[in-house]
Amino acid sequence: MHNLKLLLQREPAALGSLVASILPVLVLLGVLRIDDAGAAAVVVAINTVAGFAVRVLVAPVSHPAPSAMPERLTA
């Protein structure tokens, strides 16, 4: 699982590339009926969603430095 996260972090568009490779085969086999513009839109949508999800779920979370933390007021 760790290797998959690293792969997706380095190349989030890999999922869209995989879909772009498979879509023409599915169209030729008659499994899907989609034109060129539709296939391009599907690939772009998958790249967008996958890229966003990778950045949210896989990217490391940066924590603020301790000096940047607001001081607590005591009364």
mmCIF file of the N, C-alpha and C atoms, coordinates in Angstrom:
data_MODEL
# 
_entry.id   MODEL 
# 
loop_
_atom_site.group_PDB 
_atom_site.id 
_atom_site.type_symbol 
_atom_site.label_atom_id 
_atom_site.label_alt_id 
_atom_site.label_comp_id 
_atom_site.label_asym_id 
_atom_site.label_entity_id 
_atom_site.label_seq_id 
_atom_site.pdbx_PDB_ins_code 
_atom_site.Cartn_x 
_atom_site.Cartn_y 
_atom_site.Cartn_z 
_atom_site.occupancy 
_atom_site.B_iso_or_equiv 
_atom_site.pdbx_formal_charge 
_atom_site.auth_seq_id 
_atom_site.auth_comp_id 
_atom_site.auth_asym_id 
_atom_site.auth_atom_id 
_atom_site.pdbx_PDB_model_num 
ATOM 1   N N  . MET A 1 1  ? 0.827   -1.199 0.000   1.00 0.00 ? 1  MET A N  1 
ATOM 2   C CA . MET A 1 1  ? 0.000   0.000  0.000   1.00 0.00 ? 1  MET A CA 1 
ATOM 3   C C  . MET A 1 1  ? 0.865   1.255  0.000   1.00 0.00 ? 1  MET A C  1 
ATOM 4   N N  . HIS A 1 2  ? 1.983   1.179  0.711   1.00 0.00 ? 2  HIS A N  1 
ATOM 5   C CA . HIS A 1 2  ? 2.879   2.336  0.763   1.00 0.00 ? 2  HIS A CA 1 
ATOM 6   C C  . HIS A 1 2  ? 3.448   2.654  -0.620  1.00 0.00 ? 2  HIS A C  1 
ATOM 7   N N  . ASN A 1 3  ? 3.795   1.602  -1.391  1.00 0.00 ? 3  ASN A N  1 
ATOM 8   C CA . ASN A 1 3  ? 4.331   1.814  -2.737  1.00 0.00 ? 3  ASN A CA 1 
ATOM 9   C C  . ASN A 1 3  ? 3.287   2.442  -3.659  1.00 0.00 ? 3  ASN A C  1 
ATOM 10  N N  . LEU A 1 4  ? 2.025   2.044  -3.502  1.00 0.00 ? 4  LEU A N  1 
ATOM 11  C CA . LEU A 1 4  ? 0.955   2.619  -4.318  1.00 0.00 ? 4  LEU A CA 1 
ATOM 12  C C  . LEU A 1 4  ? 0.784   4.102  -4.009  1.00 0.00 ? 4  LEU A C  1 
ATOM 13  N N  . LYS A 1 5  ? 0.848   4.464  -2.736  1.00 0.00 ? 5  LYS A N  1 
ATOM 14  C CA . LYS A 1 5  ? 0.736   5.872  -2.352  1.00 0.00 ? 5  LYS A CA 1 
ATOM 15  C C  . LYS A 1 5  ? 1.880   6.687  -2.937  1.00 0.00 ? 5  LYS A C  1 
ATOM 16  N N  . LEU A 1 6  ? 3.088   6.131  -2.877  1.00 0.00 ? 6  LEU A N  1 
ATOM 17  C CA . LEU A 1 6  ? 4.234   6.846  -3.449  1.00 0.00 ? 6  LEU A CA 1 
ATOM 18  C C  . LEU A 1 6  ? 4.094   7.006  -4.952  1.00 0.00 ? 6  LEU A C  1 
ATOM 19  N N  . LEU A 1 7  ? 3.632   5.967  -5.620  1.00 0.00 ? 7  LEU A N  1 
ATOM 20  C CA . LEU A 1 7  ? 3.439   6.032  -7.067  1.00 0.00 ? 7  LEU A CA 1 
ATOM 21  C C  . LEU A 1 7  ? 2.402   7.094  -7.429  1.00 0.00 ? 7  LEU A C  1 
ATOM 22  N N  . LEU A 1 8  ? 1.274   7.092  -6.720  1.00 0.00 ? 8  LEU A N  1 
ATOM 23  C CA . LEU A 1 8  ? 0.230   8.081  -7.008  1.00 0.00 ? 8  LEU A CA 1 
ATOM 24  C C  . LEU A 1 8  ? 0.678   9.493  -6.659  1.00 0.00 ? 8  LEU A C  1 
ATOM 25  N N  . GLN A 1 9  ? 1.480   9.626  -5.602  1.00 0.00 ? 9  GLN A N  1 
ATOM 26  C CA . GLN A 1 9  ? 1.970   10.957 -5.232  1.00 0.00 ? 9  GLN A CA 1 
ATOM 27  C C  . GLN A 1 9  ? 2.905   11.503 -6.301  1.00 0.00 ? 9  GLN A C  1 
ATOM 28  N N  . ARG A 1 10 ? 3.725   10.640 -6.868  1.00 0.00 ? 10 ARG A N  1 
ATOM 29  C CA . ARG A 1 10 ? 4.648   11.081 -7.919  1.00 0.00 ? 10 ARG A CA 1 
ATOM 30  C C  . ARG A 1 10 ? 3.943   11.326 -9.245  1.00 0.00 ? 10 ARG A C  1 
ATOM 31  N N  . GLU A 1 11 ? 2.942   10.506 -9.550  1.00 0.00 ? 11 GLU A N  1 
ATOM 32  C CA . GLU A 1 11 ? 2.270   10.596 -10.849 1.00 0.00 ? 11 GLU A CA 1 
ATOM 33  C C  . GLU A 1 11 ? 0.771   10.393 -10.701 1.00 0.00 ? 11 GLU A C  1 
ATOM 34  N N  . PRO A 1 12 ? 0.028   11.446 -10.261 1.00 0.00 ? 12 PRO A N  1 
ATOM 35  C CA . PRO A 1 12 ? -1.414  11.280 -10.081 1.00 0.00 ? 12 PRO A CA 1 
ATOM 36  C C  . PRO A 1 12 ? -2.173  11.092 -11.388 1.00 0.00 ? 12 PRO A C  1 
ATOM 37  N N  . ALA A 1 13 ? -1.587  11.444 -12.515 1.00 0.00 ? 13 ALA A N  1 
ATOM 38  C CA . ALA A 1 13 ? -2.275  11.300 -13.804 1.00 0.00 ? 13 ALA A CA 1 
ATOM 39  C C  . ALA A 1 13 ? -2.187  9.881  -14.344 1.00 0.00 ? 13 ALA A C  1 
ATOM 40  N N  . ALA A 1 14 ? -1.556  8.975  -13.614 1.00 0.00 ? 14 ALA A N  1 
ATOM 41  C CA . ALA A 1 14 ? -1.424  7.599  -14.096 1.00 0.00 ? 14 ALA A CA 1 
ATOM 42  C C  . ALA A 1 14 ? -2.783  6.933  -14.278 1.00 0.00 ? 14 ALA A C  1 
ATOM 43  N N  . LEU A 1 15 ? -3.719  7.245  -13.410 1.00 0.00 ? 15 LEU A N  1 
ATOM 44  C CA . LEU A 1 15 ? -5.052  6.665  -13.527 1.00 0.00 ? 15 LEU A CA 1 
ATOM 45  C C  . LEU A 1 15 ? -5.741  7.136  -14.810 1.00 0.00 ? 15 LEU A C  1 
ATOM 46  N N  . GLY A 1 16 ? -5.631  8.414  -15.123 1.00 0.00 ? 16 GLY A N  1 
ATOM 47  C CA . GLY A 1 16 ? -6.204  8.934  -16.367 1.00 0.00 ? 16 GLY A CA 1 
ATOM 48  C C  . GLY A 1 16 ? -5.538  8.346  -17.592 1.00 0.00 ? 16 GLY A C  1 
ATOM 49  N N  . SER A 1 17 ? -4.231  8.118  -17.512 1.00 0.00 ? 17 SER A N  1 
ATOM 50  C CA . SER A 1 17 ? -3.510  7.503  -18.629 1.00 0.00 ? 17 SER A CA 1 
ATOM 51  C C  . SER A 1 17 ? -3.975  6.074  -18.856 1.00 0.00 ? 17 SER A C  1 
ATOM 52  N N  . LEU A 1 18 ? -4.233  5.368  -17.764 1.00 0.00 ? 18 LEU A N  1 
ATOM 53  C CA . LEU A 1 18 ? -4.743  4.004  -17.877 1.00 0.00 ? 18 LEU A CA 1 
ATOM 54  C C  . LEU A 1 18 ? -6.115  3.996  -18.551 1.00 0.00 ? 18 LEU A C  1 
ATOM 55  N N  . VAL A 1 19 ? -6.985  4.907  -18.141 1.00 0.00 ? 19 VAL A N  1 
ATOM 56  C CA . VAL A 1 19 ? -8.320  5.002  -18.742 1.00 0.00 ? 19 VAL A CA 1 
ATOM 57  C C  . VAL A 1 19 ? -8.204  5.395  -20.213 1.00 0.00 ? 19 VAL A C  1 
ATOM 58  N N  . ALA A 1 20 ? -7.297  6.319  -20.516 1.00 0.00 ? 20 ALA A N  1 
ATOM 59  C CA . ALA A 1 20 ? -7.109  6.743  -21.906 1.00 0.00 ? 20 ALA A CA 1 
ATOM 60  C C  . ALA A 1 20 ? -6.622  5.591  -22.776 1.00 0.00 ? 20 ALA A C  1 
ATOM 61  N N  . SER A 1 21 ? -5.927  4.651  -22.188 1.00 0.00 ? 21 SER A N  1 
ATOM 62  C CA . SER A 1 21 ? -5.458  3.491  -22.939 1.00 0.00 ? 21 SER A CA 1 
ATOM 63  C C  . SER A 1 21 ? -6.565  2.457  -23.142 1.00 0.00 ? 21 SER A C  1 
ATOM 64  N N  . ILE A 1 22 ? -7.449  2.342  -22.175 1.00 0.00 ? 22 ILE A N  1 
ATOM 65  C CA . ILE A 1 22 ? -8.493  1.313  -22.226 1.00 0.00 ? 22 ILE A CA 1 
ATOM 66  C C  . ILE A 1 22 ? -9.733  1.772  -22.999 1.00 0.00 ? 22 ILE A C  1 
ATOM 67  N N  . LEU A 1 23 ? -10.063 3.065  -22.946 1.00 0.00 ? 23 LEU A N  1 
ATOM 68  C CA . LEU A 1 23 ? -11.278 3.567  -23.603 1.00 0.00 ? 23 LEU A CA 1 
ATOM 69  C C  . LEU A 1 23 ? -11.373 3.214  -25.086 1.00 0.00 ? 23 LEU A C  1 
ATOM 70  N N  . PRO A 1 24 ? -10.331 3.403  -25.897 1.00 0.00 ? 24 PRO A N  1 
ATOM 71  C CA . PRO A 1 24 ? -10.465 3.063  -27.319 1.00 0.00 ? 24 PRO A CA 1 
ATOM 72  C C  . PRO A 1 24 ? -10.783 1.590  -27.557 1.00 0.00 ? 24 PRO A C  1 
ATOM 73  N N  . VAL A 1 25 ? -10.231 0.719  -26.733 1.00 0.00 ? 25 VAL A N  1 
ATOM 74  C CA . VAL A 1 25 ? -10.513 -0.713 -26.876 1.00 0.00 ? 25 VAL A CA 1 
ATOM 75  C C  . VAL A 1 25 ? -11.984 -0.985 -26.578 1.00 0.00 ? 25 VAL A C  1 
ATOM 76  N N  . LEU A 1 26 ? -12.505 -0.375 -25.515 1.00 0.00 ? 26 LEU A N  1 
ATOM 77  C CA . LEU A 1 26 ? -13.912 -0.564 -25.166 1.00 0.00 ? 26 LEU A CA 1 
ATOM 78  C C  . LEU A 1 26 ? -14.838 -0.014 -26.248 1.00 0.00 ? 26 LEU A C  1 
ATOM 79  N N  . VAL A 1 27 ? -14.439 1.086  -26.875 1.00 0.00 ? 27 VAL A N  1 
ATOM 80  C CA . VAL A 1 27 ? -15.245 1.654  -27.966 1.00 0.00 ? 27 VAL A CA 1 
ATOM 81  C C  . VAL A 1 27 ? -15.213 0.732  -29.179 1.00 0.00 ? 27 VAL A C  1 
ATOM 82  N N  . LEU A 1 28 ? -14.026 0.218  -29.520 1.00 0.00 ? 28 LEU A N  1 
ATOM 83  C CA . LEU A 1 28 ? -13.909 -0.686 -30.670 1.00 0.00 ? 28 LEU A CA 1 
ATOM 84  C C  . LEU A 1 28 ? -14.683 -1.984 -30.463 1.00 0.00 ? 28 LEU A C  1 
ATOM 85  N N  . LEU A 1 29 ? -14.734 -2.463 -29.231 1.00 0.00 ? 29 LEU A N  1 
ATOM 86  C CA . LEU A 1 29 ? -15.473 -3.695 -28.943 1.00 0.00 ? 29 LEU A CA 1 
ATOM 87  C C  . LEU A 1 29 ? -16.980 -3.458 -28.842 1.00 0.00 ? 29 LEU A C  1 
ATOM 88  N N  . GLY A 1 30 ? -17.387 -2.206 -28.857 1.00 0.00 ? 30 GLY A N  1 
ATOM 89  C CA . GLY A 1 30 ? -18.805 -1.879 -28.779 1.00 0.00 ? 30 GLY A CA 1 
ATOM 90  C C  . GLY A 1 30 ? -19.356 -1.885 -27.363 1.00 0.00 ? 30 GLY A C  1 
ATOM 91  N N  . VAL A 1 31 ? -18.481 -1.944 -26.378 1.00 0.00 ? 31 VAL A N  1 
ATOM 92  C CA . VAL A 1 31 ? -18.920 -1.916 -24.983 1.00 0.00 ? 31 VAL A CA 1 
ATOM 93  C C  . VAL A 1 31 ? -19.411 -0.522 -24.609 1.00 0.00 ? 31 VAL A C  1 
ATOM 94  N N  . LEU A 1 32 ? -18.725 0.491  -25.127 1.00 0.00 ? 32 LEU A N  1 
ATOM 95  C CA . LEU A 1 32 ? -19.102 1.893  -24.887 1.00 0.00 ? 32 LEU A CA 1 
ATOM 96  C C  . LEU A 1 32 ? -19.381 2.588  -26.206 1.00 0.00 ? 32 LEU A C  1 
ATOM 97  N N  . ARG A 1 33 ? -20.334 3.488  -26.166 1.00 0.00 ? 33 ARG A N  1 
ATOM 98  C CA . ARG A 1 33 ? -20.572 4.356  -27.324 1.00 0.00 ? 33 ARG A CA 1 
ATOM 99  C C  . ARG A 1 33 ? -20.241 5.773  -26.891 1.00 0.00 ? 33 ARG A C  1 
ATOM 100 N N  . ILE A 1 34 ? -19.082 6.231  -27.333 1.00 0.00 ? 34 ILE A N  1 
ATOM 101 C CA . ILE A 1 34 ? -18.608 7.558  -26.939 1.00 0.00 ? 34 ILE A CA 1 
ATOM 102 C C  . ILE A 1 34 ? -17.759 8.101  -28.087 1.00 0.00 ? 34 ILE A C  1 
ATOM 103 N N  . ASP A 1 35 ? -17.870 9.400  -28.323 1.00 0.00 ? 35 ASP A N  1 
ATOM 104 C CA . ASP A 1 35 ? -17.067 10.002 -29.390 1.00 0.00 ? 35 ASP A CA 1 
ATOM 105 C C  . ASP A 1 35 ? -15.734 10.492 -28.817 1.00 0.00 ? 35 ASP A C  1 
ATOM 106 N N  . ASP A 1 36 ? -14.911 11.072 -29.696 1.00 0.00 ? 36 ASP A N  1 
ATOM 107 C CA . ASP A 1 36 ? -13.584 11.521 -29.269 1.00 0.00 ? 36 ASP A CA 1 
ATOM 108 C C  . ASP A 1 36 ? -13.660 12.576 -28.170 1.00 0.00 ? 36 ASP A C  1 
ATOM 109 N N  . ALA A 1 37 ? -14.567 13.528 -28.325 1.00 0.00 ? 37 ALA A N  1 
ATOM 110 C CA . ALA A 1 37 ? -14.695 14.596 -27.324 1.00 0.00 ? 37 ALA A CA 1 
ATOM 111 C C  . ALA A 1 37 ? -15.166 14.032 -25.984 1.00 0.00 ? 37 ALA A C  1 
ATOM 112 N N  . GLY A 1 38 ? -16.054 13.080 -26.024 1.00 0.00 ? 38 GLY A N  1 
ATOM 113 C CA . GLY A 1 38 ? -16.528 12.451 -24.794 1.00 0.00 ? 38 GLY A CA 1 
ATOM 114 C C  . GLY A 1 38 ? -15.427 11.679 -24.096 1.00 0.00 ? 38 GLY A C  1 
ATOM 115 N N  . ALA A 1 39 ? -14.620 10.954 -24.866 1.00 0.00 ? 39 ALA A N  1 
ATOM 116 C CA . ALA A 1 39 ? -13.504 10.210 -24.281 1.00 0.00 ? 39 ALA A CA 1 
ATOM 117 C C  . ALA A 1 39 ? -12.494 11.162 -23.655 1.00 0.00 ? 39 ALA A C  1 
ATOM 118 N N  . ALA A 1 40 ? -12.210 12.261 -24.333 1.00 0.00 ? 40 ALA A N  1 
ATOM 119 C CA . ALA A 1 40 ? -11.284 13.251 -23.786 1.00 0.00 ? 40 ALA A CA 1 
ATOM 120 C C  . ALA A 1 40 ? -11.829 13.846 -22.497 1.00 0.00 ? 40 ALA A C  1 
ATOM 121 N N  . ALA A 1 41 ? -13.124 14.136 -22.468 1.00 0.00 ? 41 ALA A N  1 
ATOM 122 C CA . ALA A 1 41 ? -13.739 14.689 -21.261 1.00 0.00 ? 41 ALA A CA 1 
ATOM 123 C C  . ALA A 1 41 ? -13.675 13.711 -20.098 1.00 0.00 ? 41 ALA A C  1 
ATOM 124 N N  . VAL A 1 42 ? -13.871 12.434 -20.380 1.00 0.00 ? 42 VAL A N  1 
ATOM 125 C CA . VAL A 1 42 ? -13.786 11.414 -19.321 1.00 0.00 ? 42 VAL A CA 1 
ATOM 126 C C  . VAL A 1 42 ? -12.373 11.346 -18.758 1.00 0.00 ? 42 VAL A C  1 
ATOM 127 N N  . VAL A 1 43 ? -11.369 11.348 -19.622 1.00 0.00 ? 43 VAL A N  1 
ATOM 128 C CA . VAL A 1 43 ? -9.979  11.270 -19.175 1.00 0.00 ? 43 VAL A CA 1 
ATOM 129 C C  . VAL A 1 43 ? -9.614  12.507 -18.356 1.00 0.00 ? 43 VAL A C  1 
ATOM 130 N N  . VAL A 1 44 ? -10.015 13.681 -18.813 1.00 0.00 ? 44 VAL A N  1 
ATOM 131 C CA . VAL A 1 44 ? -9.720  14.908 -18.070 1.00 0.00 ? 44 VAL A CA 1 
ATOM 132 C C  . VAL A 1 44 ? -10.413 14.899 -16.712 1.00 0.00 ? 44 VAL A C  1 
ATOM 133 N N  . ALA A 1 45 ? -11.665 14.451 -16.679 1.00 0.00 ? 45 ALA A N  1 
ATOM 134 C CA . ALA A 1 45 ? -12.388 14.394 -15.407 1.00 0.00 ? 45 ALA A CA 1 
ATOM 135 C C  . ALA A 1 45 ? -11.721 13.428 -14.437 1.00 0.00 ? 45 ALA A C  1 
ATOM 136 N N  . ILE A 1 46 ? -11.288 12.275 -14.924 1.00 0.00 ? 46 ILE A N  1 
ATOM 137 C CA . ILE A 1 46 ? -10.622 11.307 -14.050 1.00 0.00 ? 46 ILE A CA 1 
ATOM 138 C C  . ILE A 1 46 ? -9.288  11.853 -13.555 1.00 0.00 ? 46 ILE A C  1 
ATOM 139 N N  . ASN A 1 47 ? -8.531  12.497 -14.430 1.00 0.00 ? 47 ASN A N  1 
ATOM 140 C CA . ASN A 1 47 ? -7.265  13.104 -14.006 1.00 0.00 ? 47 ASN A CA 1 
ATOM 141 C C  . ASN A 1 47 ? -7.496  14.171 -12.946 1.00 0.00 ? 47 ASN A C  1 
ATOM 142 N N  . THR A 1 48 ? -8.537  14.971 -13.116 1.00 0.00 ? 48 THR A N  1 
ATOM 143 C CA . THR A 1 48 ? -8.830  16.034 -12.158 1.00 0.00 ? 48 THR A CA 1 
ATOM 144 C C  . THR A 1 48 ? -9.200  15.461 -10.799 1.00 0.00 ? 48 THR A C  1 
ATOM 145 N N  . VAL A 1 49 ? -10.118 14.522 -10.786 1.00 0.00 ? 49 VAL A N  1 
ATOM 146 C CA . VAL A 1 49 ? -10.560 13.923 -9.523  1.00 0.00 ? 49 VAL A CA 1 
ATOM 147 C C  . VAL A 1 49 ? -9.423  13.147 -8.865  1.00 0.00 ? 49 VAL A C  1 
ATOM 148 N N  . ALA A 1 50 ? -8.690  12.363 -9.641  1.00 0.00 ? 50 ALA A N  1 
ATOM 149 C CA . ALA A 1 50 ? -7.582  11.587 -9.080  1.00 0.00 ? 50 ALA A CA 1 
ATOM 150 C C  . ALA A 1 50 ? -6.491  12.506 -8.546  1.00 0.00 ? 50 ALA A C  1 
ATOM 151 N N  . GLY A 1 51 ? -6.164  13.550 -9.286  1.00 0.00 ? 51 GLY A N  1 
ATOM 152 C CA . GLY A 1 51 ? -5.139  14.490 -8.824  1.00 0.00 ? 51 GLY A CA 1 
ATOM 153 C C  . GLY A 1 51 ? -5.531  15.177 -7.541  1.00 0.00 ? 51 GLY A C  1 
ATOM 154 N N  . PHE A 1 52 ? -6.792  15.593 -7.436  1.00 0.00 ? 52 PHE A N  1 
ATOM 155 C CA . PHE A 1 52 ? -7.263  16.238 -6.218  1.00 0.00 ? 52 PHE A CA 1 
ATOM 156 C C  . PHE A 1 52 ? -7.253  15.258 -5.048  1.00 0.00 ? 52 PHE A C  1 
ATOM 157 N N  . ALA A 1 53 ? -7.745  14.048 -5.288  1.00 0.00 ? 53 ALA A N  1 
ATOM 158 C CA . ALA A 1 53 ? -7.797  13.051 -4.214  1.00 0.00 ? 53 ALA A CA 1 
ATOM 159 C C  . ALA A 1 53 ? -6.400  12.680 -3.735  1.00 0.00 ? 53 ALA A C  1 
ATOM 160 N N  . VAL A 1 54 ? -5.468  12.555 -4.654  1.00 0.00 ? 54 VAL A N  1 
ATOM 161 C CA . VAL A 1 54 ? -4.096  12.226 -4.269  1.00 0.00 ? 54 VAL A CA 1 
ATOM 162 C C  . VAL A 1 54 ? -3.505  13.337 -3.430  1.00 0.00 ? 54 VAL A C  1 
ATOM 163 N N  . ARG A 1 55 ? -3.734  14.566 -3.828  1.00 0.00 ? 55 ARG A N  1 
ATOM 164 C CA . ARG A 1 55 ? -3.179  15.681 -3.065  1.00 0.00 ? 55 ARG A CA 1 
ATOM 165 C C  . ARG A 1 55 ? -3.803  15.787 -1.677  1.00 0.00 ? 55 ARG A C  1 
ATOM 166 N N  . VAL A 1 56 ? -5.074  15.442 -1.561  1.00 0.00 ? 56 VAL A N  1 
ATOM 167 C CA . VAL A 1 56 ? -5.748  15.521 -0.265  1.00 0.00 ? 56 VAL A CA 1 
ATOM 168 C C  . VAL A 1 56 ? -5.399  14.318 0.613   1.00 0.00 ? 56 VAL A C  1 
ATOM 169 N N  . LEU A 1 57 ? -5.408  13.128 0.054   1.00 0.00 ? 57 LEU A N  1 
ATOM 170 C CA . LEU A 1 57 ? -5.248  11.912 0.852   1.00 0.00 ? 57 LEU A CA 1 
ATOM 171 C C  . LEU A 1 57 ? -3.806  11.450 1.018   1.00 0.00 ? 57 LEU A C  1 
ATOM 172 N N  . VAL A 1 58 ? -2.954  11.714 0.056   1.00 0.00 ? 58 VAL A N  1 
ATOM 173 C CA . VAL A 1 58 ? -1.612  11.152 0.070   1.00 0.00 ? 58 VAL A CA 1 
ATOM 174 C C  . VAL A 1 58 ? -0.559  12.175 0.467   1.00 0.00 ? 58 VAL A C  1 
ATOM 175 N N  . ALA A 1 59 ? -0.748  13.419 0.080   1.00 0.00 ? 59 ALA A N  1 
ATOM 176 C CA . ALA A 1 59 ? 0.260   14.443 0.348   1.00 0.00 ? 59 ALA A CA 1 
ATOM 177 C C  . ALA A 1 59 ? 0.444   14.619 1.851   1.00 0.00 ? 59 ALA A C  1 
ATOM 178 N N  . PRO A 1 60 ? 1.677   14.803 2.280   1.00 0.00 ? 60 PRO A N  1 
ATOM 179 C CA . PRO A 1 60 ? 1.912   14.984 3.713   1.00 0.00 ? 60 PRO A CA 1 
ATOM 180 C C  . PRO A 1 60 ? 1.296   16.286 4.210   1.00 0.00 ? 60 PRO A C  1 
ATOM 181 N N  . VAL A 1 61 ? 0.822   16.231 5.423   1.00 0.00 ? 61 VAL A N  1 
ATOM 182 C CA . VAL A 1 61 ? 0.216   17.412 6.045   1.00 0.00 ? 61 VAL A CA 1 
ATOM 183 C C  . VAL A 1 61 ? 1.310   18.195 6.736   1.00 0.00 ? 61 VAL A C  1 
ATOM 184 N N  . SER A 1 62 ? 1.379   19.480 6.451   1.00 0.00 ? 62 SER A N  1 
ATOM 185 C CA . SER A 1 62 ? 2.391   20.308 7.108   1.00 0.00 ? 62 SER A CA 1 
ATOM 186 C C  . SER A 1 62 ? 1.770   20.955 8.338   1.00 0.00 ? 62 SER A C  1 
ATOM 187 N N  . HIS A 1 63 ? 2.499   20.880 9.420   1.00 0.00 ? 63 HIS A N  1 
ATOM 188 C CA . HIS A 1 63 ? 2.045   21.472 10.669  1.00 0.00 ? 63 HIS A CA 1 
ATOM 189 C C  . HIS A 1 63 ? 2.766   22.801 10.864  1.00 0.00 ? 63 HIS A C  1 
ATOM 190 N N  . PRO A 1 64 ? 2.098   23.795 11.445  1.00 0.00 ? 64 PRO A N  1 
ATOM 191 C CA . PRO A 1 64 ? 2.770   25.076 11.664  1.00 0.00 ? 64 PRO A CA 1 
ATOM 192 C C  . PRO A 1 64 ? 3.900   24.925 12.683  1.00 0.00 ? 64 PRO A C  1 
ATOM 193 N N  . ALA A 1 65 ? 4.906   25.744 12.525  1.00 0.00 ? 65 ALA A N  1 
ATOM 194 C CA . ALA A 1 65 ? 6.035   25.727 13.457  1.00 0.00 ? 65 ALA A CA 1 
ATOM 195 C C  . ALA A 1 65 ? 5.547   26.169 14.839  1.00 0.00 ? 65 ALA A C  1 
ATOM 196 N N  . PRO A 1 66 ? 6.184   25.671 15.908  1.00 0.00 ? 66 PRO A N  1 
ATOM 197 C CA . PRO A 1 66 ? 5.736   26.051 17.254  1.00 0.00 ? 66 PRO A CA 1 
ATOM 198 C C  . PRO A 1 66 ? 5.761   27.554 17.497  1.00 0.00 ? 66 PRO A C  1 
ATOM 199 N N  . SER A 1 67 ? 6.706   28.276 16.888  1.00 0.00 ? 67 SER A N  1 
ATOM 200 C CA . SER A 1 67 ? 6.761   29.723 17.095  1.00 0.00 ? 67 SER A CA 1 
ATOM 201 C C  . SER A 1 67 ? 5.602   30.437 16.418  1.00 0.00 ? 67 SER A C  1 
ATOM 202 N N  . ALA A 1 68 ? 4.973   29.778 15.443  1.00 0.00 ? 68 ALA A N  1 
ATOM 203 C CA . ALA A 1 68 ? 3.857   30.405 14.738  1.00 0.00 ? 68 ALA A CA 1 
ATOM 204 C C  . ALA A 1 68 ? 2.532   30.160 15.444  1.00 0.00 ? 68 ALA A C  1 
ATOM 205 N N  . MET A 1 69 ? 2.541   29.338 16.493  1.00 0.00 ? 69 MET A N  1 
ATOM 206 C CA . MET A 1 69 ? 1.328   29.055 17.232  1.00 0.00 ? 69 MET A CA 1 
ATOM 207 C C  . MET A 1 69 ? 0.948   30.264 18.084  1.00 0.00 ? 69 MET A C  1 
ATOM 208 N N  . PRO A 1 70 ? -0.320  30.615 18.135  1.00 0.00 ? 70 PRO A N  1 
ATOM 209 C CA . PRO A 1 70 ? -0.727  31.762 18.961  1.00 0.00 ? 70 PRO A CA 1 
ATOM 210 C C  . PRO A 1 70 ? -0.539  31.438 20.440  1.00 0.00 ? 70 PRO A C  1 
ATOM 211 N N  . GLU A 1 71 ? -0.157  32.440 21.185  1.00 0.00 ? 71 GLU A N  1 
ATOM 212 C CA . GLU A 1 71 ? 0.055   32.259 22.624  1.00 0.00 ? 71 GLU A CA 1 
ATOM 213 C C  . GLU A 1 71 ? -1.298  32.224 23.335  1.00 0.00 ? 71 GLU A C  1 
ATOM 214 N N  . ARG A 1 72 ? -1.357  31.440 24.376  1.00 0.00 ? 72 ARG A N  1 
ATOM 215 C CA . ARG A 1 72 ? -2.580  31.367 25.164  1.00 0.00 ? 72 ARG A CA 1 
ATOM 216 C C  . ARG A 1 72 ? -2.599  32.510 26.155  1.00 0.00 ? 72 ARG A C  1 
ATOM 217 N N  . LEU A 1 73 ? -3.733  33.117 26.244  1.00 0.00 ? 73 LEU A N  1 
ATOM 218 C CA . LEU A 1 73 ? -3.893  34.195 27.224  1.00 0.00 ? 73 LEU A CA 1 
ATOM 219 C C  . LEU A 1 73 ? -4.427  33.613 28.516  1.00 0.00 ? 73 LEU A C  1 
ATOM 220 N N  . THR A 1 74 ? -3.822  33.957 29.611  1.00 0.00 ? 74 THR A N  1 
ATOM 221 C CA . THR A 1 74 ? -4.312  33.499 30.903  1.00 0.00 ? 74 THR A CA 1 
ATOM 222 C C  . THR A 1 74 ? -4.815  34.698 31.674  1.00 0.00 ? 74 THR A C  1 
ATOM 223 N N  . ALA A 1 75 ? -5.947  34.536 32.296  1.00 0.00 ? 75 ALA A N  1 
ATOM 224 C CA . ALA A 1 75 ? -6.520  35.669 33.033  1.00 0.00 ? 75 ALA A CA 1 
ATOM 225 C C  . ALA A 1 75 ? -6.462  35.425 34.506  1.00 0.00 ? 75 ALA A C  1 
# 
